Amino acid sequence: MIEDKQIDSIVDTVYPMRQAADAHRRVDTEQRVGAIVIAIADADVARDTRGPS
């Protein structure tokens, strides 16, 4: 289904590994719209994909 583009993944925010605690707090707030991703490598800045607040 993913390959057929019938399902899209929704990512709320991408956090670098050094901000894993912040990522967990975001999950705990239950305000997220999609998945919270913790980037293992090559990510020094958190990326917020929710758009303007």
MDAnalysis code that builds the backbone (N, CA, C; Angstrom):
import MDAnalysis as mda
import numpy as np

u = mda.Universe.empty(159, n_residues=53, atom_resindex=np.repeat(np.arange(53), 3), trajectory=True)
u.add_TopologyAttr("name", ["N", "CA", "C"] * 53)
u.add_TopologyAttr("resid", np.arange(1, 54))
u.add_TopologyAttr("resname", ["MET", "ILE", "GLU", "ASP", "LYS", "GLN", "ILE", "ASP", "SER", "ILE", "VAL", "ASP", "THR", "VAL", "TYR", "PRO", "MET", "ARG", "GLN", "ALA", "ALA", "ASP", "ALA", "HIS", "ARG", "ARG", "VAL", "ASP", "THR", "GLU", "GLN", "ARG", "VAL", "GLY", "ALA", "ILE", "VAL", "ILE", "ALA", "ILE", "ALA", "ASP", "ALA", "ASP", "VAL", "ALA", "ARG", "ASP", "THR", "ARG", "GLY", "PRO", "SER"])
u.atoms.positions = np.array([
    [0.816, -1.194, 0.000],
    [0.000, 0.000, 0.000],
    [0.863, 1.262, 0.000],
    [1.979, 1.219, 0.714],
    [2.858, 2.386, 0.731],
    [3.447, 2.608, -0.651],
    [3.903, 1.514, -1.273],
    [4.480, 1.632, -2.607],
    [3.472, 2.148, -3.616],
    [2.201, 1.829, -3.427],
    [1.142, 2.272, -4.331],
    [0.627, 3.670, -3.988],
    [1.266, 4.321, -3.005],
    [0.891, 5.679, -2.581],
    [-0.534, 5.747, -2.025],
    [-1.006, 4.619, -1.463],
    [-2.324, 4.608, -0.841],
    [-2.249, 5.036, 0.623],
    [-1.047, 4.996, 1.175],
    [-0.822, 5.396, 2.561],
    [0.311, 6.408, 2.590],
    [0.122, 7.517, 3.270],
    [1.174, 8.510, 3.459],
    [1.554, 8.546, 4.926],
    [2.844, 8.671, 5.195],
    [3.269, 8.837, 6.581],
    [3.241, 10.322, 6.917],
    [2.902, 10.621, 8.135],
    [2.842, 12.002, 8.599],
    [3.874, 12.160, 9.703],
    [4.809, 13.072, 9.500],
    [5.857, 13.332, 10.483],
    [5.584, 14.691, 11.109],
    [5.453, 14.699, 12.419],
    [5.212, 15.940, 13.153],
    [6.505, 16.733, 13.273],
    [7.534, 16.132, 13.865],
    [8.793, 16.825, 14.111],
    [9.946, 15.828, 14.047],
    [11.094, 16.293, 13.539],
    [12.319, 15.495, 13.536],
    [13.282, 16.131, 14.527],
    [13.753, 15.344, 15.488],
    [14.699, 15.815, 16.492],
    [16.038, 15.127, 16.295],
    [17.150, 15.845, 16.525],
    [18.454, 15.170, 16.527],
    [18.563, 14.325, 17.802],
    [19.435, 13.342, 17.777],
    [19.591, 12.435, 18.925],
    [19.835, 13.190, 20.227],
    [20.578, 14.289, 20.141],
    [20.899, 15.034, 21.369],
    [19.658, 15.660, 22.006],
    [18.537, 15.704, 21.293],
    [17.295, 16.246, 21.835],
    [16.238, 15.152, 22.034],
    [16.701, 13.944, 22.291],
    [15.781, 12.817, 22.470],
    [14.805, 13.065, 23.619],
    [15.266, 13.696, 24.682],
    [14.370, 13.986, 25.807],
    [13.249, 14.931, 25.377],
    [13.578, 15.932, 24.553],
    [12.555, 16.845, 24.029],
    [11.552, 16.090, 23.162],
    [12.047, 15.144, 22.388],
    [11.165, 14.338, 21.536],
    [10.179, 13.554, 22.389],
    [10.662, 12.967, 23.466],
    [9.774, 12.214, 24.357],
    [8.746, 13.126, 25.019],
    [9.181, 14.325, 25.387],
    [8.224, 15.270, 25.980],
    [7.146, 15.648, 24.967],
    [7.526, 15.802, 23.704],
    [6.544, 16.134, 22.650],
    [5.509, 15.022, 22.527],
    [5.951, 13.779, 22.607],
    [5.018, 12.649, 22.545],
    [4.073, 12.694, 23.747],
    [4.619, 12.985, 24.909],
    [3.806, 13.015, 26.134],
    [2.730, 14.093, 26.109],
    [2.925, 15.174, 25.351],
    [1.937, 16.251, 25.324],
    [0.670, 15.848, 24.576],
    [0.771, 14.820, 23.745],
    [-0.356, 14.343, 22.937],
    [-0.915, 15.438, 22.026],
    [-0.084, 16.417, 21.673],
    [-0.497, 17.474, 20.751],
    [0.066, 17.243, 19.356],
    [0.824, 16.193, 19.205],
    [1.455, 15.942, 17.906],
    [0.420, 15.512, 16.880],
    [0.729, 15.758, 15.623],
    [-0.176, 15.441, 14.525],
    [0.265, 14.161, 13.817],
    [1.533, 13.800, 13.960],
    [2.064, 12.612, 13.303],
    [3.174, 12.024, 14.137],
    [4.054, 11.297, 13.467],
    [5.161, 10.632, 14.141],
    [6.214, 11.633, 14.601],
    [6.865, 11.297, 15.687],
    [8.036, 12.027, 16.155],
    [9.232, 11.183, 15.748],
    [10.189, 11.798, 15.068],
    [11.357, 11.075, 14.569],
    [12.594, 11.569, 15.295],
    [13.424, 10.622, 15.742],
    [14.722, 10.962, 16.316],
    [15.776, 10.564, 15.293],
    [16.460, 11.575, 14.752],
    [17.483, 11.331, 13.731],
    [18.755, 10.847, 14.413],
    [19.259, 9.724, 13.961],
    [20.451, 9.132, 14.559],
    [21.714, 9.848, 14.091],
    [21.758, 10.270, 12.841],
    [22.962, 10.916, 12.316],
    [22.593, 12.054, 11.379],
    [23.536, 12.978, 11.206],
    [23.423, 14.032, 10.198],
    [22.245, 14.976, 10.430],
    [21.974, 15.294, 11.693],
    [20.894, 16.247, 11.972],
    [21.266, 17.047, 13.215],
    [21.720, 18.271, 13.025],
    [22.097, 19.108, 14.155],
    [20.972, 20.028, 14.594],
    [19.957, 20.183, 13.758],
    [18.879, 21.123, 14.058],
    [17.555, 20.385, 13.984],
    [16.719, 20.598, 14.978],
    [15.381, 20.001, 14.947],
    [14.596, 20.603, 13.802],
    [13.780, 19.803, 13.170],
    [12.961, 20.293, 12.071],
    [11.506, 20.100, 12.457],
    [10.769, 21.158, 12.420],
    [9.351, 21.137, 12.755],
    [8.572, 21.149, 11.461],
    [7.798, 20.090, 11.218],
    [7.066, 19.986, 9.961],
    [5.597, 20.370, 10.127],
    [5.241, 20.916, 11.303],
    [3.846, 21.273, 11.562],
    [3.439, 22.554, 10.868],
    [4.383, 23.325, 10.383],
    [4.046, 24.586, 9.743],
    [3.985, 25.702, 10.771],
    [3.486, 26.862, 10.370],
    [3.436, 28.003, 11.289],
    [2.525, 27.731, 12.470],
    [2.921, 28.244, 13.621],
    [2.115, 28.054, 14.838],
    [1.004, 29.058, 14.910],
])
